[in-house]
Amino acid sequence: MNNYILQTMKRTQISRRLFTFFDVIPFTFTAIVFVTISVFVYSYLVNNYNIGELSSQAVFAVIAKYLLLFVFAVIIFGFLSALTAYIIFVVRTKRNSEYFKIMFDVAGDNKNGITSSAKLTINKLFFPLFGSVKIRFVFENKFVTKKYALLSKKFRLFSTQHFETECIFDFPYVRNYVLKSVKFYFEDYFSLFSFLLKRPASVQFYILPSDKNKLDIVPNPVSQQNTQVRTNTVKHLPGEYLRFKDFENSDDVRRIVWKIFAKNKELVVRTQELRNNYASKYVLYASFFNNKDLFLQTDSFSRAFLTYYKNSVFGIYSEMKKNKQLDTYIKFDQTINVTSENESFSKEMFEISAAEWQNNLSVADFYKAGDVSVLCISSLITTDDAAKLLNMTNKSTVIVFVKISEALKSNKLRIFAENIFIKPRRGSMDELRLKFLFSPLRKRLLANEKNIIELLNRENSTFYVI
């Protein structure tokens, strides 16, 4: 594992520990700065001004010190108010497991942007006096949202009998979101103190892929292994110039393709076109394997790459589905259990959405069925991994290579010009593009993509690059 990967892992671990530490302590960074400055000012006034002297400076010192004492009293009152609301909420949530309910509603589509709203319902919520209650959602795979303030039109000074609010989220990534817990923060009116309460939750929803990256391809169908399965219509398996297989002793020597033998020294024969009632189909195989030495799954670019790849896979699948004569299937290099479906969308959309990068099973360990119509691979496999896959596929298999560096491709001049005047929003795609532009990963990823394309050209395979 190279130094970049090790450094990234260390930075990730350190940032998570710092985030956990500052999230748990009951005061904010603003409180630390404010108290430090206040103590310094108060000490300076006590040591440098004699209160007994009848001078304007002494009067000013007395007023300043009592003003500071008043400010501290106000701060302590806010502290006690937030602490009281926090204790009441802790007691109520322990007594009633259904004290609060959360529902997510996904709207829009990935072409125009995905928005999701979380509707939170609480039986009775006690607010800190002039303070606020904030919420943060913690999803599976350690994905954490920012803080959202709980607001309600029916807000009263202290509490509401039936509290309802709605938080609007921006989820740019195609994935299966599984809510694991919710963090409540009770803060005073100056946001100097923040009391954290973490409660478990169990909610699941999907951001589905879109066919942004369409690809006009002509795949070759494959036959069902079980010839006992019959269909209502006569389907065909194209032959002649579209499909080949290795020469066997039972094959007619007149069907040997001598041009391929002269070029590659391989004996292959053209398969004859078949028309029968036995099922034939399209099979798309999408590999989500990534090499640990090339890319770390916890990298900040991981989700952007994964979303681009999922949209590409779904775009290919959508184009293959346009052929109504043949059924289209999709396979993955991982087991995907879809637990939530909607009649308005296909099951495959949910499966693509739930897929993740994986490096537990290598391409050689998982890829068993070489007889597929289309094989889809990404830039996160090395040249050796790609060579292994090509050796296991049939000559008729169409290879689709997805350059995931395109997910964060940007115009350098435009990025520089924009960031001179406007700082990109934290976690936005513009911020990721700017980071990727100077990341060591970008150079290694582009070099790997170039090597894989050269490999595909050497293998003389039917391939597409998107």
C-alpha positions in Angstrom: 0.0 0.0 0.0 1.6 3.3 -1.1 2.3 6.3 1.1 -0.7 8.3 -0.2 -3.1 5.6 1.0 -1.4 5.4 4.4 -1.5 9.2 4.8 -5.1 9.3 3.8 -6.0 6.6 6.4 -4.2 8.5 9.1 -5.9 11.8 8.3 -9.3 10.1 8.2 -8.8 8.5 11.6 -7.5 11.8 13.2 -10.4 13.8 11.7 -13.0 11.3 13.0 -11.5 11.4 16.5 -11.5 15.2 16.6 -15.0 15.3 15.3 -16.2 12.8 18.0 -14.3 14.7 20.7 -15.8 18.2 19.9 -19.2 16.6 19.3 -19.4 15.2 22.8 -18.0 18.0 24.9 -20.8 20.2 26.3 -19.4 23.6 25.0 -18.4 24.9 21.6 -15.2 26.4 20.3 -16.9 29.8 20.5 -17.3 29.4 24.2 -13.6 28.6 24.7 -12.6 31.8 22.8 -15.2 33.9 24.7 -14.2 32.7 28.1 -10.5 33.1 27.4 -10.9 36.7 26.2 -13.2 37.5 29.1 -10.8 36.2 31.8 -7.9 38.0 30.3 -9.9 41.3 30.2 -11.2 40.9 33.8 -7.7 40.1 35.1 -6.3 43.1 33.3 -8.8 45.4 34.8 -8.3 44.1 38.4 -4.5 44.3 38.2 -4.2 47.7 36.5 -6.9 49.9 37.9 -7.4 50.8 41.6 -11.2 50.9 42.3 -10.7 53.1 45.3 -9.3 56.0 43.2 -11.8 58.7 42.1 -11.0 58.9 38.5 -12.7 58.3 35.2 -10.6 55.3 34.6 -11.5 53.7 37.9 -15.2 54.3 37.2 -14.8 52.7 33.8 -13.1 49.7 35.4 -15.9 49.3 37.9 -18.6 49.4 35.1 -16.6 47.0 32.9 -16.1 44.5 35.7 -19.8 44.5 36.7 -20.8 44.3 33.0 -18.6 41.2 32.7 -20.2 39.7 35.7 -23.7 40.4 34.3 -22.7 38.8 31.0 -21.4 35.7 32.9 -24.7 35.6 34.8 -26.7 35.7 31.5 -24.4 32.9 30.1 -25.0 30.8 33.2 -28.7 31.3 32.9 -28.6 30.1 29.3 -26.5 27.1 30.3 -29.0 26.1 33.0 -31.9 26.5 30.5 -30.3 24.3 27.9 -29.3 21.7 30.5 -32.9 21.6 31.9 -34.4 21.0 28.4 -31.8 18.3 27.7 -32.5 16.4 31.0 -36.3 16.5 30.3 -35.7 15.2 26.8 -33.5 12.4 28.1 -36.1 11.3 30.6 -38.9 11.3 28.1 -37.0 9.4 25.4 -36.0 6.7 27.9 -39.6 6.2 29.1 -41.1 6.1 25.5 -39.2 4.4 22.7 -41.6 6.0 20.1 -41.3 9.5 21.6 -40.1 10.8 18.2 -40.7 9.5 14.6 -38.8 10.2 11.4 -39.9 9.8 7.8 -37.9 10.6 4.7 -39.4 11.7 1.4 -37.3 11.7 -1.8 -38.4 14.1 -4.6 -37.1 15.0 -8.0 -34.8 13.1 -10.2 -31.0 12.9 -10.6 -31.1 14.9 -13.8 -32.3 18.0 -12.1 -30.9 17.2 -8.6 -32.2 15.1 -5.8 -33.8 16.6 -2.8 -35.0 14.8 0.3 -36.9 16.0 3.2 -37.0 14.5 6.7 -40.3 14.9 8.6 -39.7 14.8 12.3 -42.6 14.3 14.8 -42.2 14.6 18.6 -45.0 14.2 21.1 -43.8 17.1 23.3 -40.6 19.0 22.9 -39.3 21.3 25.7 -37.1 24.1 24.2 -34.3 26.0 26.1 -35.4 29.5 26.8 -34.6 31.6 23.7 -32.3 28.7 22.8 -32.5 26.1 20.0 -32.7 22.4 19.4 -30.7 21.0 16.5 -30.5 17.6 14.9 -27.9 15.6 13.0 -28.6 12.3 11.1 -26.0 9.5 11.2 -26.3 7.0 8.4 -24.6 3.7 7.7 -21.0 3.7 6.6 -20.3 6.7 8.9 -22.1 9.2 6.7 -23.1 12.2 8.9 -25.2 15.2 7.9 -24.7 18.8 9.1 -26.8 20.2 12.0 -30.3 21.3 11.2 -32.3 23.6 13.6 -35.7 22.4 14.5 -38.3 25.0 13.7 -42.0 24.9 13.8 -44.9 27.3 12.9 -46.6 26.2 16.1 -43.6 27.1 18.3 -44.3 28.3 21.8 -41.9 29.9 24.3 -41.1 26.7 26.1 -42.7 23.7 24.5 -45.2 22.3 22.0 -47.7 19.6 22.6 -47.2 18.1 19.2 -44.0 19.2 17.5 -43.6 18.8 13.7 -40.8 20.1 11.5 -39.2 19.3 8.1 -35.5 19.4 7.2 -34.5 19.7 3.6 -31.5 17.8 2.5 -29.3 17.7 -0.6 -28.2 14.2 -1.4 -26.1 14.3 -4.6 -25.0 10.6 -4.3 -26.8 7.6 -5.7 -26.9 5.1 -2.9 -29.0 3.3 -0.3 -29.3 5.5 2.8 -29.8 3.6 6.1 -30.4 5.8 9.1 -28.7 4.3 12.2 -29.1 7.0 14.8 -30.1 10.6 15.4 -28.2 13.2 17.4 -30.1 15.9 19.3 -28.2 19.1 20.4 -29.7 21.4 23.0 -28.0 24.8 22.8 -28.4 28.1 24.6 -29.2 31.4 23.0 -25.5 32.3 22.4 -24.7 28.7 21.1 -21.9 28.6 23.7 -23.1 25.3 25.2 -24.3 22.2 23.4 -25.6 19.1 25.1 -25.6 16.0 22.9 -28.1 13.1 23.1 -27.8 10.2 20.7 -30.8 8.0 20.0 -31.0 4.9 17.7 -33.2 5.1 14.6 -34.1 2.7 11.8 -35.1 4.3 8.5 -34.1 3.4 4.9 -34.5 5.1 1.6 -32.9 5.1 -1.9 -31.5 7.7 -4.2 -32.0 6.0 -7.6 -29.7 6.2 -10.6 -30.5 8.0 -13.8 -29.5 7.2 -17.4 -27.3 10.3 -17.7 -24.4 8.5 -19.4 -26.2 6.7 -22.2 -24.2 4.5 -24.6 -25.4 3.2 -27.9 -24.1 -0.3 -28.1 -25.0 -3.5 -29.9 -24.5 -6.4 -27.5 -24.7 -10.1 -28.3 -27.4 -12.2 -26.7 -26.6 -15.3 -24.7 -28.7 -18.4 -24.4 -30.3 -19.7 -21.3 -28.4 -22.7 -19.9 -31.7 -24.4 -19.1 -33.2 -25.2 -22.5 -36.3 -26.5 -20.8 -37.5 -22.9 -20.3 -39.7 -22.0 -23.2 -41.1 -18.6 -24.2 -44.3 -17.6 -25.8 -42.6 -16.0 -28.8 -39.9 -17.3 -31.1 -36.6 -15.7 -30.2 -33.3 -15.9 -32.0 -29.6 -16.0 -31.3 -27.7 -14.1 -33.9 -24.9 -15.9 -35.7 -22.3 -15.4 -38.4 -20.5 -12.1 -38.2 -21.7 -11.3 -34.7 -20.8 -14.3 -32.6 -17.8 -16.7 -32.2 -16.8 -19.6 -30.1 -13.6 -21.7 -29.7 -13.2 -24.5 -32.3 -14.1 -28.0 -31.1 -13.6 -31.4 -32.7 -17.3 -31.6 -33.5 -17.3 -28.3 -35.4 -17.3 -28.0 -39.2 -13.8 -26.9 -40.3 -15.5 -24.8 -43.0 -16.8 -22.4 -40.4 -13.3 -21.6 -39.0 -12.6 -17.8 -39.2 -9.2 -17.9 -40.8 -8.7 -14.1 -40.6 -8.8 -14.3 -36.8 -6.4 -17.3 -36.9 -3.9 -15.4 -39.1 -4.0 -12.5 -36.7 -4.2 -14.1 -33.2 -3.3 -17.7 -33.9 -6.7 -18.8 -32.4 -9.1 -21.3 -33.9 -12.6 -19.9 -33.6 -15.8 -20.6 -35.6 -18.8 -18.6 -36.3 -21.9 -19.8 -34.5 -25.0 -20.4 -36.6 -28.1 -18.3 -36.1 -30.7 -20.2 -34.1 -34.5 -19.6 -34.0 -36.5 -21.5 -31.4 -38.8 -21.1 -28.5 -36.0 -21.5 -25.9 -35.1 -18.3 -24.0 -32.3 -16.1 -25.0 -31.3 -13.0 -23.1 -29.0 -10.0 -22.6 -26.7 -10.2 -19.6 -24.9 -7.1 -18.2 -22.1 -7.8 -15.7 -21.0 -4.7 -13.6 -17.8 -5.0 -11.6 -17.6 -2.8 -8.5 -14.2 -4.1 -7.6 -11.5 -1.5 -6.6 -7.9 -2.2 -5.8 -6.8 -1.1 -2.4 -3.4 0.0 -3.6 -5.0 2.3 -6.1 -7.8 3.9 -4.2 -9.1 4.0 -0.7 -12.9 3.6 -0.1 -12.9 6.2 2.6 -11.4 8.8 0.3 -13.5 12.0 0.0 -13.9 11.3 -3.7 -15.4 7.8 -3.3 -19.1 8.7 -3.4 -18.7 11.0 -6.4 -16.9 8.3 -8.3 -19.5 5.7 -7.3 -22.5 7.8 -8.3 -20.9 8.5 -11.7 -20.3 4.8 -12.2 -23.8 3.8 -11.1 -25.4 6.2 -13.5 -23.2 4.8 -16.3 -24.2 1.2 -15.5 -27.8 2.2 -15.4 -27.5 4.0 -18.7 -26.0 0.9 -20.3 -28.8 -1.2 -18.8 -31.5 1.1 -20.1 -30.1 1.0 -23.6 -30.1 -2.8 -23.5 -33.6 -2.9 -22.2 -34.8 -1.1 -25.4 -34.7 -4.4 -27.2 -38.2 -5.8 -26.3 -37.5 -9.1 -27.9 -35.0 -10.2 -25.4 -35.0 -10.1 -21.6 -32.2 -8.1 -19.9 -30.5 -9.2 -16.7 -27.8 -7.6 -14.6 -25.2 -9.3 -12.4 -22.8 -7.8 -9.8 -19.6 -8.9 -8.1 -21.4 -8.8 -4.7 -24.6 -10.0 -3.1 -27.2 -7.3 -3.0 -30.4 -7.7 -0.9 -33.0 -5.1 -1.8 -35.3 -4.6 1.1 -37.3 -1.7 -0.2 -39.0 -1.5 -3.7 -41.4 0.7 -5.5 -43.7 -0.4 -8.2 -42.9 2.8 -10.2 -39.2 1.7 -10.5 -37.6 -1.5 -11.6 -35.9 -3.8 -9.1 -32.6 -3.3 -11.0 -32.6 0.4 -10.2 -32.7 -0.4 -6.5 -30.0 -3.0 -6.9 -27.7 -0.5 -8.7 -28.4 2.1 -6.0 -27.4 -0.3 -3.2 -24.2 -1.5 -4.8 -20.9 -0.4 -3.2 -17.2 -0.5 -4.1 -15.8 -3.8 -2.8 -12.3 -5.3 -2.5 -13.1 -8.4 -0.6 -13.4 -10.6 -3.7 -11.0 -10.2 -6.5 -12.1 -10.3 -10.1 -10.8 -13.8 -10.5 -12.5 -15.1 -7.4 -16.0 -13.8 -8.2 -16.3 -13.7 -12.0 -17.5 -17.2 -12.9 -19.9 -16.8 -15.8 -17.8 -15.7 -18.8 -20.8 -15.9 -21.1 -22.2 -12.3 -20.7 -23.3 -9.8 -23.3 -21.7 -6.7 -21.8 -18.9 -6.4 -19.1 -18.7 -3.1 -17.4 -15.5 -2.1 -15.5 -14.2 1.1 -13.9 -10.9 2.9 -13.6 -10.5 1.6 -10.0 -9.2 -1.8 -11.2 -5.5 -2.1 -12.2 -4.3 -3.2 -15.6 -3.6 -6.7 -14.2 -7.1 -7.0 -12.9 -8.5 -5.9 -16.3 -6.3 -8.5 -18.0 -7.6 -11.3 -15.8 -11.2 -10.3 -16.6 -10.5 -10.1 -20.4 -9.0 -13.6 -20.3 -12.1 -15.0 -18.7 -14.6 -13.4 -21.1 -15.8 -14.7 -24.5 -14.7 -13.0 -27.7 -18.3 -11.9 -28.3 -18.5 -10.0 -25.0 -18.7 -6.2 -25.3 -16.4 -4.4 -22.9 -17.5 -1.0 -21.5 -14.8 0.9 -19.7 -16.0 3.8 -17.4 -13.4 6.5 -16.8 -14.5 7.7 -13.4 -12.1 10.6 -13.5 -14.8 12.2 -15.7 -17.0 12.5 -12.5 -14.8 15.3 -11.2 -13.5 16.6 -14.5 -13.3 20.4 -14.5 -12.1 23.4 -16.5 -9.0 24.6 -14.7 -9.4 28.3 -15.6 -13.0 28.3 -14.6 -12.3 26.6 -11.3 -9.5 29.1 -10.5 -11.6 32.1 -11.5 -14.6 31.0 -9.5 -12.6 30.3 -6.3 -10.9 33.7 -6.3 -14.2 35.4 -5.5 -16.5 32.7 -4.1 -15.4 29.9 -1.8 -17.2 26.6 -2.8 -19.7 25.3 -0.3 -18.3 22.6 2.0 -19.0 19.1 0.7 -20.2 20.4 -2.7 -19.2 19.0 -6.1 -17.2 22.2 -6.8 -15.1 21.7 -3.7 -14.5 18.1 -4.6 -13.4 19.2 -8.2 -11.0 21.7 -6.7 -9.5 19.1 -4.3 -9.3 16.5 -7.1 -7.4 18.9 -9.3 -4.5 19.0 -6.9 -4.8 15.5 -5.5 -2.1 12.9 -6.1 -4.9 10.5 -6.9 -5.8 12.4 -10.1 -2.4 11.7 -11.7 -2.4 8.0 -10.8 -6.0 7.6 -11.9 -5.4 9.2 -15.3 -2.3 7.0 -15.8 -4.2 3.9 -14.9 -7.0 4.7 -17.4 -4.5 5.2 -20.1 -2.9 1.8 -19.4 -6.3 0.0 -19.4 -7.3 1.6 -22.8 -4.0 0.4 -24.3 -4.7 -3.0 -22.9 -8.1 -3.1 -24.6 -6.6 -2.1 -27.9 -4.0 -4.8 -27.7 -6.6 -7.5 -26.9 -8.5 -6.5 -30.0 -11.7 -6.6 -28.0 -15.0 -4.9 -28.9 -15.0 -2.1 -26.3 -16.4 1.3 -25.5 -15.0 4.1 -23.3 -17.3 6.5 -21.5 
